[in-house]
Amino acid sequence: MTECPKCGLVKTVKNGCHLGRQRHRCKDCGFQFTRATPKGRPASEKATAVLLYTLGFH
Ligand SMILES: [Zn+2]
């Protein structure tokens, strides 16, 4: 599931491709994006990334 970077809801649908990347559209606010920006990422995902980095998975 992809989280909408604008409203944070996970109500996104695939909306074709743009510049070779999967494009998504939020069903709630209509915002279109190709990938969730680092800013819009949930804290849990960031914590996991940090943990993996710490463990040497990079
Ligand atoms: Zn949205």
N, CA, C, O and the ligand as a Tripos MOL2 file, in Angstrom:
@<TRIPOS>MOLECULE
protein
  233   231    59     0     0
PROTEIN
NO_CHARGES

@<TRIPOS>ATOM
      1 N           0.8470   -1.2000    0.0000 N.3       1 MET1
      2 CA          0.0000    0.0000    0.0000 C.3       1 MET1
      3 C           0.8750    1.2400    0.0000 C.2       1 MET1
      4 O           1.9190    1.2840    0.6510 O.2       1 MET1
      5 N           0.4360    2.2360   -0.7340 N.am      2 THR2
      6 CA          1.1930    3.4800   -0.7920 C.3       2 THR2
      7 C           0.4150    4.5950   -0.1020 C.2       2 THR2
      8 O          -0.7730    4.8010   -0.3510 O.2       2 THR2
      9 N           1.0990    5.2840    0.7440 N.am      3 GLU3
     10 CA          0.4840    6.3650    1.5050 C.3       3 GLU3
     11 C           0.5250    7.6590    0.7020 C.2       3 GLU3
     12 O           1.5310    7.9740    0.0660 O.2       3 GLU3
     13 N          -0.5700    8.4010    0.7360 N.am      4 CYS4
     14 CA         -0.6120    9.6910    0.0530 C.3       4 CYS4
     15 C           0.2930   10.6740    0.8050 C.2       4 CYS4
     16 O           0.1150   10.8850    2.0040 O.2       4 CYS4
     17 N           1.2780   11.2830    0.0930 N.am      5 PRO5
     18 CA          2.1760   12.2240    0.7740 C.3       5 PRO5
     19 C           1.4980   13.5150    1.1960 C.2       5 PRO5
     20 O           2.0310   14.2680    2.0110 O.2       5 PRO5
     21 N           0.3210   13.7690    0.6390 N.am      6 LYS6
     22 CA         -0.3630   15.0190    0.9520 C.3       6 LYS6
     23 C          -1.2560   14.8870    2.1810 C.2       6 LYS6
     24 O          -1.1550   15.6770    3.1190 O.2       6 LYS6
     25 N          -2.1240   13.8920    2.1680 N.am      7 CYS7
     26 CA         -3.0670   13.7750    3.2790 C.3       7 CYS7
     27 C          -2.7410   12.5980    4.1970 C.2       7 CYS7
     28 O          -3.3250   12.4710    5.2730 O.2       7 CYS7
     29 N          -1.8110   11.7370    3.7770 N.am      8 GLY8
     30 CA         -1.3780   10.6470    4.6360 C.3       8 GLY8
     31 C          -2.2820    9.4370    4.6530 C.2       8 GLY8
     32 O          -2.0150    8.4680    5.3640 O.2       8 GLY8
     33 N          -3.3530    9.4820    3.8720 N.am      9 LEU9
     34 CA         -4.2660    8.3510    3.8560 C.3       9 LEU9
     35 C          -3.7820    7.2920    2.8720 C.2       9 LEU9
     36 O          -3.1520    7.6020    1.8610 O.2       9 LEU9
     37 N          -4.0840    6.0590    3.1840 N.am     10 VAL10
     38 CA         -3.7010    4.9720    2.2880 C.3      10 VAL10
     39 C          -4.9090    4.6100    1.4310 C.2      10 VAL10
     40 O          -5.4330    3.4980    1.4930 O.2      10 VAL10
     41 N          -5.3350    5.5890    0.6250 N.am     11 LYS11
     42 CA         -6.4660    5.3710   -0.2770 C.3      11 LYS11
     43 C          -6.0160    5.6960   -1.6840 C.2      11 LYS11
     44 O          -6.6640    6.4570   -2.4020 O.2      11 LYS11
     45 N          -4.9020    5.1100   -2.0660 N.am     12 THR12
     46 CA         -4.3430    5.4390   -3.3700 C.3      12 THR12
     47 C          -4.5670    4.3110   -4.3630 C.2      12 THR12
     48 O          -4.6230    3.1350   -4.0030 O.2      12 THR12
     49 N          -4.6940    4.7070   -5.6210 N.am     13 VAL13
     50 CA         -4.8530    3.7380   -6.6940 C.3      13 VAL13
     51 C          -3.7450    3.9570   -7.7220 C.2      13 VAL13
     52 O          -3.2350    5.0660   -7.8800 O.2      13 VAL13
     53 N          -3.3830    2.8810   -8.4150 N.am     14 LYS14
     54 CA         -2.3700    3.0060   -9.4580 C.3      14 LYS14
     55 C          -2.9670    3.7910  -10.6180 C.2      14 LYS14
     56 O          -4.1110    3.5720  -11.0150 O.2      14 LYS14
     57 N          -2.1830    4.6930  -11.1410 N.am     15 ASN15
     58 CA         -2.6880    5.6020  -12.1720 C.3      15 ASN15
     59 C          -1.6970    5.6930  -13.3270 C.2      15 ASN15
     60 O          -1.3160    6.7830  -13.7530 O.2      15 ASN15
     61 N          -1.2910    4.5410  -13.8190 N.am     16 GLY16
     62 CA         -0.3670    4.5170  -14.9480 C.3      16 GLY16
     63 C           1.0680    4.7890  -14.5370 C.2      16 GLY16
     64 O           1.4140    4.7130  -13.3580 O.2      16 GLY16
     65 N           1.9090    5.1120  -15.5310 N.am     17 CYS17
     66 CA          3.3100    5.3670  -15.2570 C.3      17 CYS17
     67 C           3.6870    6.7620  -15.7090 C.2      17 CYS17
     68 O           3.1110    7.3010  -16.6540 O.2      17 CYS17
     69 N           4.6500    7.3340  -15.0330 N.am     18 HIS18
     70 CA          5.1590    8.6500  -15.3970 C.3      18 HIS18
     71 C           6.6740    8.6090  -15.2830 C.2      18 HIS18
     72 O           7.2230    8.3360  -14.2160 O.2      18 HIS18
     73 N           7.3510    8.8880  -16.4100 N.am     19 LEU19
     74 CA          8.8160    8.8590  -16.4590 C.3      19 LEU19
     75 C           9.3680    7.5280  -15.9450 C.2      19 LEU19
     76 O          10.3860    7.4850  -15.2550 O.2      19 LEU19
     77 N           8.6780    6.4520  -16.2960 N.am     20 GLY20
     78 CA          9.1460    5.1190  -15.9390 C.3      20 GLY20
     79 C           8.8760    4.7110  -14.5050 C.2      20 GLY20
     80 O           9.3150    3.6490  -14.0620 O.2      20 GLY20
     81 N           8.1560    5.5490  -13.7780 N.am     21 ARG21
     82 CA          7.8440    5.1940  -12.3950 C.3      21 ARG21
     83 C           6.3350    5.0100  -12.2440 C.2      21 ARG21
     84 O           5.5340    5.6480  -12.9280 O.2      21 ARG21
     85 N           5.9890    4.1400  -11.3490 N.am     22 GLN22
     86 CA          4.5790    3.8970  -11.0760 C.3      22 GLN22
     87 C           3.9420    5.1580  -10.5020 C.2      22 GLN22
     88 O           4.4290    5.7510   -9.5400 O.2      22 GLN22
     89 N           2.8390    5.5390  -11.1270 N.am     23 ARG23
     90 CA          2.1550    6.7350  -10.6550 C.3      23 ARG23
     91 C           0.9280    6.3290   -9.8470 C.2      23 ARG23
     92 O           0.2170    5.3860  -10.1950 O.2      23 ARG23
     93 N           0.7030    7.0460   -8.7890 N.am     24 HIS24
     94 CA         -0.4310    6.7720   -7.9240 C.3      24 HIS24
     95 C          -1.3150    8.0090   -7.8240 C.2      24 HIS24
     96 O          -0.8580    9.1360   -8.0140 O.2      24 HIS24
     97 N          -2.5720    7.7770   -7.5250 N.am     25 ARG25
     98 CA         -3.4870    8.8930   -7.3080 C.3      25 ARG25
     99 C          -4.2730    8.6250   -6.0420 C.2      25 ARG25
    100 O          -4.7490    7.5150   -5.8040 O.2      25 ARG25
    101 N          -4.3980    9.6590   -5.2400 N.am     26 CYS26
    102 CA         -5.1350    9.5210   -3.9890 C.3      26 CYS26
    103 C          -6.6240    9.6460   -4.2700 C.2      26 CYS26
    104 O          -7.0700   10.6140   -4.8870 O.2      26 CYS26
    105 N          -7.3850    8.6690   -3.8170 N.am     27 LYS27
    106 CA         -8.8210    8.6860   -4.0490 C.3      27 LYS27
    107 C          -9.5100    9.7170   -3.1670 C.2      27 LYS27
    108 O         -10.6190   10.1640   -3.4600 O.2      27 LYS27
    109 N          -8.8430   10.0810   -2.0950 N.am     28 ASP28
    110 CA         -9.4620   10.9950   -1.1480 C.3      28 ASP28
    111 C          -9.2870   12.4590   -1.5490 C.2      28 ASP28
    112 O         -10.2640   13.2070   -1.6060 O.2      28 ASP28
    113 N          -8.0480   12.8710   -1.8260 N.am     29 CYS29
    114 CA         -7.8010   14.2830   -2.1290 C.3      29 CYS29
    115 C          -7.4680   14.5150   -3.5970 C.2      29 CYS29
    116 O          -7.3980   15.6610   -4.0410 O.2      29 CYS29
    117 N          -7.2600   13.4370   -4.3560 N.am     30 GLY30
    118 CA         -6.9960   13.5830   -5.7800 C.3      30 GLY30
    119 C          -5.5540   13.9130   -6.1200 C.2      30 GLY30
    120 O          -5.2280   14.1410   -7.2850 O.2      30 GLY30
    121 N          -4.6920   13.9390   -5.1220 N.am     31 PHE31
    122 CA         -3.2780   14.2450   -5.3320 C.3      31 PHE31
    123 C          -2.6030   13.1280   -6.1050 C.2      31 PHE31
    124 O          -2.7980   11.9500   -5.8080 O.2      31 PHE31
    125 N          -1.8040   13.5040   -7.1040 N.am     32 GLN32
    126 CA         -1.0970   12.5050   -7.8990 C.3      32 GLN32
    127 C           0.3870   12.5600   -7.5830 C.2      32 GLN32
    128 O           0.9720   13.6330   -7.4400 O.2      32 GLN32
    129 N           0.9810   11.3810   -7.4790 N.am     33 PHE33
    130 CA          2.4050   11.3290   -7.1590 C.3      33 PHE33
    131 C           2.9920   10.0500   -7.7260 C.2      33 PHE33
    132 O           2.2840    9.0680   -7.9470 O.2      33 PHE33
    133 N           4.2980   10.0740   -7.9580 N.am     34 THR34
    134 CA          4.9610    8.8990   -8.5160 C.3      34 THR34
    135 C           5.5640    8.0340   -7.4180 C.2      34 THR34
    136 O           5.7450    6.8280   -7.5850 O.2      34 THR34
    137 N           5.8670    8.6640   -6.3060 N.am     35 ARG35
    138 CA          6.4850    7.9120   -5.2230 C.3      35 ARG35
    139 C           6.3080    8.7260   -3.9510 C.2      35 ARG35
    140 O           6.3570    9.9550   -3.9800 O.2      35 ARG35
    141 N           6.1050    8.0430   -2.8480 N.am     36 ALA36
    142 CA          6.0000    8.7530   -1.5860 C.3      36 ALA36
    143 C           7.3200    9.4440   -1.2790 C.2      36 ALA36
    144 O           8.3790    8.8180   -1.3290 O.2      36 ALA36
    145 N           7.2590   10.7080   -0.9690 N.am     37 THR37
    146 CA          8.4740   11.4530   -0.6390 C.3      37 THR37
    147 C           8.9510   11.0540    0.7480 C.2      37 THR37
    148 O           8.1490   10.6080    1.5680 O.2      37 THR37
    149 N          10.2450   11.2050    1.0270 N.am     38 PRO38
    150 CA         10.7670   10.8620    2.3570 C.3      38 PRO38
    151 C          10.0200   11.5800    3.4740 C.2      38 PRO38
    152 O           9.8580   11.0440    4.5710 O.2      38 PRO38
    153 N           9.5670   12.7990    3.1830 N.am     39 LYS39
    154 CA          8.8290   13.5780    4.1690 C.3      39 LYS39
    155 C           7.5300   12.8900    4.5560 C.2      39 LYS39
    156 O           7.1130   12.9320    5.7130 O.2      39 LYS39
    157 N           6.8930   12.2560    3.5740 N.am     40 GLY40
    158 CA          5.5790   11.6630    3.8150 C.3      40 GLY40
    159 C           5.6360   10.2520    4.3660 C.2      40 GLY40
    160 O           4.6030    9.6260    4.6030 O.2      40 GLY40
    161 N           6.8420    9.7570    4.5690 N.am     41 ARG41
    162 CA          6.9700    8.3920    5.0500 C.3      41 ARG41
    163 C           6.5960    8.2800    6.5230 C.2      41 ARG41
    164 O           6.9050    9.1640    7.3220 O.2      41 ARG41
    165 N           5.9360    7.1960    6.8680 N.am     42 PRO42
    166 CA          5.6070    7.0000    8.2750 C.3      42 PRO42
    167 C           6.8520    6.7960    9.1200 C.2      42 PRO42
    168 O           7.8520    6.2550    8.6490 O.2      42 PRO42
    169 N           6.7850    7.2310   10.3650 N.am     43 ALA43
    170 CA          7.9350    7.1610   11.2620 C.3      43 ALA43
    171 C           8.4150    5.7230   11.4460 C.2      43 ALA43
    172 O           9.6110    5.4730   11.5960 O.2      43 ALA43
    173 N           7.4760    4.7840   11.4340 N.am     44 SER44
    174 CA          7.8410    3.3820   11.6430 C.3      44 SER44
    175 C           8.7510    2.8820   10.5270 C.2      44 SER44
    176 O           9.6940    2.1260   10.7570 O.2      44 SER44
    177 N           8.4340    3.3330    9.2970 N.am     45 GLU45
    178 CA          9.2440    2.9010    8.1600 C.3      45 GLU45
    179 C          10.6490    3.4870    8.2610 C.2      45 GLU45
    180 O          11.6410    2.8310    7.9410 O.2      45 GLU45
    181 N          10.7080    4.7360    8.7150 N.am     46 LYS46
    182 CA         11.9930    5.4000    8.8680 C.3      46 LYS46
    183 C          12.8320    4.6820    9.9390 C.2      46 LYS46
    184 O          14.0360    4.4850    9.7720 O.2      46 LYS46
    185 N          12.1850    4.3060   11.0170 N.am     47 ALA47
    186 CA         12.8590    3.6130   12.1090 C.3      47 ALA47
    187 C          13.4210    2.2820   11.6140 C.2      47 ALA47
    188 O          14.5260    1.8900   11.9880 O.2      47 ALA47
    189 N          12.6560    1.5960   10.7770 N.am     48 THR48
    190 CA         13.1100    0.3250   10.2240 C.3      48 THR48
    191 C          14.3250    0.5420    9.3390 C.2      48 THR48
    192 O          15.2750   -0.2400    9.3750 O.2      48 THR48
    193 N          14.2930    1.6120    8.5400 N.am     49 ALA49
    194 CA         15.4110    1.9220    7.6540 C.3      49 ALA49
    195 C          16.6720    2.2110    8.4620 C.2      49 ALA49
    196 O          17.7660    1.7710    8.1070 O.2      49 ALA49
    197 N          16.5080    2.9430    9.5310 N.am     50 VAL50
    198 CA         17.6390    3.2710   10.3960 C.3      50 VAL50
    199 C          18.1850    1.9980   11.0400 C.2      50 VAL50
    200 O          19.3960    1.8060   11.1540 O.2      50 VAL50
    201 N          17.2730    1.1470   11.4510 N.am     51 LEU51
    202 CA         17.6650   -0.1080   12.0840 C.3      51 LEU51
    203 C          18.4470   -0.9750   11.1040 C.2      51 LEU51
    204 O          19.4900   -1.5310   11.4470 O.2      51 LEU51
    205 N          17.9320   -1.0830    9.8780 N.am     52 LEU52
    206 CA         18.6120   -1.8840    8.8690 C.3      52 LEU52
    207 C          19.9830   -1.2950    8.5440 C.2      52 LEU52
    208 O          20.9500   -2.0230    8.3170 O.2      52 LEU52
    209 N          20.0450    0.0330    8.5270 N.am     53 TYR53
    210 CA         21.3090    0.7020    8.2580 C.3      53 TYR53
    211 C          22.3150    0.4000    9.3620 C.2      53 TYR53
    212 O          23.4940    0.1500    9.1130 O.2      53 TYR53
    213 N          21.8040    0.4320   10.5930 N.am     54 THR54
    214 CA         22.6490    0.1580   11.7430 C.3      54 THR54
    215 C          23.1900   -1.2700   11.7160 C.2      54 THR54
    216 O          24.3240   -1.5370   12.1110 O.2      54 THR54
    217 N          22.3370   -2.1780   11.2350 N.am     55 LEU55
    218 CA         22.7300   -3.5770   11.1950 C.3      55 LEU55
    219 C          23.6430   -3.8860   10.0040 C.2      55 LEU55
    220 O          24.1940   -4.9830    9.9040 O.2      55 LEU55
    221 N          23.7950   -2.9230    9.1160 N.am     56 GLY56
    222 CA         24.7000   -3.1110    8.0050 C.3      56 GLY56
    223 C          24.0440   -3.4820    6.6860 C.2      56 GLY56
    224 O          24.7260   -3.8560    5.7310 O.2      56 GLY56
    225 N          22.7120   -3.3790    6.6320 N.am     57 PHE57
    226 CA         22.0140   -3.6620    5.3740 C.3      57 PHE57
    227 C          21.9450   -2.4140    4.5080 C.2      57 PHE57
    228 O          20.8900   -1.7860    4.4170 O.2      57 PHE57
    229 N          23.0330   -2.0480    3.8800 N.am     58 HIS58
    230 CA         23.0190   -0.8930    3.0000 C.3      58 HIS58
    231 C          24.0250   -1.0780    1.8830 C.2      58 HIS58
    232 O          24.1660   -0.2040    1.0280 O.2      58 HIS58
    233 ZN         -4.4500   12.2730   -0.3730 Zn       59 ZN59
@<TRIPOS>BOND
     1     1     2 1
     2     2     3 1
     3     3     4 2
     4     3     5 am
     5     5     6 1
     6     6     7 1
     7     7     8 2
     8     7     9 am
     9     9    10 1
    10    10    11 1
    11    11    12 2
    12    11    13 am
    13    13    14 1
    14    14    15 1
    15    15    16 2
    16    15    17 am
    17    17    18 1
    18    18    19 1
    19    19    20 2
    20    19    21 am
    21    21    22 1
    22    22    23 1
    23    23    24 2
    24    23    25 am
    25    25    26 1
    26    26    27 1
    27    27    28 2
    28    27    29 am
    29    29    30 1
    30    30    31 1
    31    31    32 2
    32    31    33 am
    33    33    34 1
    34    34    35 1
    35    35    36 2
    36    35    37 am
    37    37    38 1
    38    38    39 1
    39    39    40 2
    40    39    41 am
    41    41    42 1
    42    42    43 1
    43    43    44 2
    44    43    45 am
    45    45    46 1
    46    46    47 1
    47    47    48 2
    48    47    49 am
    49    49    50 1
    50    50    51 1
    51    51    52 2
    52    51    53 am
    53    53    54 1
    54    54    55 1
    55    55    56 2
    56    55    57 am
    57    57    58 1
    58    58    59 1
    59    59    60 2
    60    59    61 am
    61    61    62 1
    62    62    63 1
    63    63    64 2
    64    63    65 am
    65    65    66 1
    66    66    67 1
    67    67    68 2
    68    67    69 am
    69    69    70 1
    70    70    71 1
    71    71    72 2
    72    71    73 am
    73    73    74 1
    74    74    75 1
    75    75    76 2
    76    75    77 am
    77    77    78 1
    78    78    79 1
    79    79    80 2
    80    79    81 am
    81    81    82 1
    82    82    83 1
    83    83    84 2
    84    83    85 am
    85    85    86 1
    86    86    87 1
    87    87    88 2
    88    87    89 am
    89    89    90 1
    90    90    91 1
    91    91    92 2
    92    91    93 am
    93    93    94 1
    94    94    95 1
    95    95    96 2
    96    95    97 am
    97    97    98 1
    98    98    99 1
    99    99   100 2
   100    99   101 am
   101   101   102 1
   102   102   103 1
   103   103   104 2
   104   103   105 am
   105   105   106 1
   106   106   107 1
   107   107   108 2
   108   107   109 am
   109   109   110 1
   110   110   111 1
   111   111   112 2
   112   111   113 am
   113   113   114 1
   114   114   115 1
   115   115   116 2
   116   115   117 am
   117   117   118 1
   118   118   119 1
   119   119   120 2
   120   119   121 am
   121   121   122 1
   122   122   123 1
   123   123   124 2
   124   123   125 am
   125   125   126 1
   126   126   127 1
   127   127   128 2
   128   127   129 am
   129   129   130 1
   130   130   131 1
   131   131   132 2
   132   131   133 am
   133   133   134 1
   134   134   135 1
   135   135   136 2
   136   135   137 am
   137   137   138 1
   138   138   139 1
   139   139   140 2
   140   139   141 am
   141   141   142 1
   142   142   143 1
   143   143   144 2
   144   143   145 am
   145   145   146 1
   146   146   147 1
   147   147   148 2
   148   147   149 am
   149   149   150 1
   150   150   151 1
   151   151   152 2
   152   151   153 am
   153   153   154 1
   154   154   155 1
   155   155   156 2
   156   155   157 am
   157   157   158 1
   158   158   159 1
   159   159   160 2
   160   159   161 am
   161   161   162 1
   162   162   163 1
   163   163   164 2
   164   163   165 am
   165   165   166 1
   166   166   167 1
   167   167   168 2
   168   167   169 am
   169   169   170 1
   170   170   171 1
   171   171   172 2
   172   171   173 am
   173   173   174 1
   174   174   175 1
   175   175   176 2
   176   175   177 am
   177   177   178 1
   178   178   179 1
   179   179   180 2
   180   179   181 am
   181   181   182 1
   182   182   183 1
   183   183   184 2
   184   183   185 am
   185   185   186 1
   186   186   187 1
   187   187   188 2
   188   187   189 am
   189   189   190 1
   190   190   191 1
   191   191   192 2
   192   191   193 am
   193   193   194 1
   194   194   195 1
   195   195   196 2
   196   195   197 am
   197   197   198 1
   198   198   199 1
   199   199   200 2
   200   199   201 am
   201   201   202 1
   202   202   203 1
   203   203   204 2
   204   203   205 am
   205   205   206 1
   206   206   207 1
   207   207   208 2
   208   207   209 am
   209   209   210 1
   210   210   211 1
   211   211   212 2
   212   211   213 am
   213   213   214 1
   214   214   215 1
   215   215   216 2
   216   215   217 am
   217   217   218 1
   218   218   219 1
   219   219   220 2
   220   219   221 am
   221   221   222 1
   222   222   223 1
   223   223   224 2
   224   223   225 am
   225   225   226 1
   226   226   227 1
   227   227   228 2
   228   227   229 am
   229   229   230 1
   230   230   231 1
   231   231   232 2
@<TRIPOS>SUBSTRUCTURE
     1 MET1         2 RESIDUE 1 A MET
     2 THR2         6 RESIDUE 1 A THR
     3 GLU3        10 RESIDUE 1 A GLU
     4 CYS4        14 RESIDUE 1 A CYS
     5 PRO5        18 RESIDUE 1 A PRO
     6 LYS6        22 RESIDUE 1 A LYS
     7 CYS7        26 RESIDUE 1 A CYS
     8 GLY8        30 RESIDUE 1 A GLY
     9 LEU9        34 RESIDUE 1 A LEU
    10 VAL10       38 RESIDUE 1 A VAL
    11 LYS11       42 RESIDUE 1 A LYS
    12 THR12       46 RESIDUE 1 A THR
    13 VAL13       50 RESIDUE 1 A VAL
    14 LYS14       54 RESIDUE 1 A LYS
    15 ASN15       58 RESIDUE 1 A ASN
    16 GLY16       62 RESIDUE 1 A GLY
    17 CYS17       66 RESIDUE 1 A CYS
    18 HIS18       70 RESIDUE 1 A HIS
    19 LEU19       74 RESIDUE 1 A LEU
    20 GLY20       78 RESIDUE 1 A GLY
    21 ARG21       82 RESIDUE 1 A ARG
    22 GLN22       86 RESIDUE 1 A GLN
    23 ARG23       90 RESIDUE 1 A ARG
    24 HIS24       94 RESIDUE 1 A HIS
    25 ARG25       98 RESIDUE 1 A ARG
    26 CYS26      102 RESIDUE 1 A CYS
    27 LYS27      106 RESIDUE 1 A LYS
    28 ASP28      110 RESIDUE 1 A ASP
    29 CYS29      114 RESIDUE 1 A CYS
    30 GLY30      118 RESIDUE 1 A GLY
    31 PHE31      122 RESIDUE 1 A PHE
    32 GLN32      126 RESIDUE 1 A GLN
    33 PHE33      130 RESIDUE 1 A PHE
    34 THR34      134 RESIDUE 1 A THR
    35 ARG35      138 RESIDUE 1 A ARG
    36 ALA36      142 RESIDUE 1 A ALA
    37 THR37      146 RESIDUE 1 A THR
    38 PRO38      150 RESIDUE 1 A PRO
    39 LYS39      154 RESIDUE 1 A LYS
    40 GLY40      158 RESIDUE 1 A GLY
    41 ARG41      162 RESIDUE 1 A ARG
    42 PRO42      166 RESIDUE 1 A PRO
    43 ALA43      170 RESIDUE 1 A ALA
    44 SER44      174 RESIDUE 1 A SER
    45 GLU45      178 RESIDUE 1 A GLU
    46 LYS46      182 RESIDUE 1 A LYS
    47 ALA47      186 RESIDUE 1 A ALA
    48 THR48      190 RESIDUE 1 A THR
    49 ALA49      194 RESIDUE 1 A ALA
    50 VAL50      198 RESIDUE 1 A VAL
    51 LEU51      202 RESIDUE 1 A LEU
    52 LEU52      206 RESIDUE 1 A LEU
    53 TYR53      210 RESIDUE 1 A TYR
    54 THR54      214 RESIDUE 1 A THR
    55 LEU55      218 RESIDUE 1 A LEU
    56 GLY56      222 RESIDUE 1 A GLY
    57 PHE57      226 RESIDUE 1 A PHE
    58 HIS58      230 RESIDUE 1 A HIS
    59 ZN59       233 GROUP 0 **** ****
